[in-house]
Amino acid sequence: MSTQSSQTVYHYLDIGRLGRGEVVRLFLKDAGIEFSEVRYPYDENWPQVSKQLQEQGITRTGLVPALEYKGKILTQHIPTLRYLSRDLGRYDGETSWEKYIVDAVADVYIDWRSEWVSNFMQPSEKYKNESTAKYYDVVGKYYAETEGPYLLGDKVTYADFAIYQIMDNDRRTGTIVANLPESLVRFTDAFEKRENIAALIRETK
Ligand SMILES: N[C@@H](CCC(=O)N[C@@H](CS)C(=O)NCC(=O)O)C(=O)O
């Protein structure tokens, strides 16, 4: 999909710092990309608004986030981050193996995010007691494979934004595990100190 404008515009639901969109928003902030935001109330009018967005070509599926970026419209939040990473020439691994690790952790995140979305109104016992334990263990082990603080060591990649944000969302819905793996404590501490992220956290706390 194409757009005439070269301005970056972020389209998402008006649900604060929850959901898939915030992963893209954090990434844009970190990268220092200027953007404007269009937020849609997630209420009884949303199905109609979603249909209009489809008709306008802002989203193919009726779902958001959608990003107008350099004359194109990007949807599907993880492919959006991959596109931006390639465009910026940073936020990805360098070797084929590193890129694979980043993609693999992003894929675990996609499963985790789907389960989080199904559970965020009323978390099931299975999500609270089994799923989260599994995801924090699996992802914690990936992060423990380097000295950290990020997935690939000292270089931040697009998967770090997704993992930070799903942990943040679990904290907000009271579903974060009691004992975070040490590798993820180290990661969260470092991530929150990143210049543009720290400023964002201060603004929205
Ligand atoms: N595969 C899409 C999924 C997008 C998606 O499910 N977005 C949710 C918000 S996080 C949405 O638009 N929900 C509104 C609806 O279900 O109508 C992505 O990764 O961006």
The ligand as an ORCA input file, in Angstrom:
! r2SCAN-3c Opt
* xyz 0 1
  N      -0.983     -9.607     13.141
  C      -1.326     -8.263     13.529
  C      -2.408     -8.323     14.614
  C      -2.965     -6.945     14.918
  C      -4.024     -6.975     15.994
  O      -4.585     -8.032     16.350
  N      -4.308     -5.788     16.539
  C      -5.306     -5.656     17.567
  C      -4.807     -4.707     18.658
  S      -3.309     -5.288     19.413
  C      -6.543     -5.020     16.975
  O      -6.462     -4.280     16.013
  N      -7.693     -5.297     17.583
  C      -8.946     -4.732     17.162
  C      -9.929     -5.748     16.712
  O      -9.754     -6.934     17.039
  O     -10.889     -5.369     16.046
  C      -0.056     -7.567     14.049
  O       0.883     -8.257     14.444
  O       0.037     -6.341     14.024
*
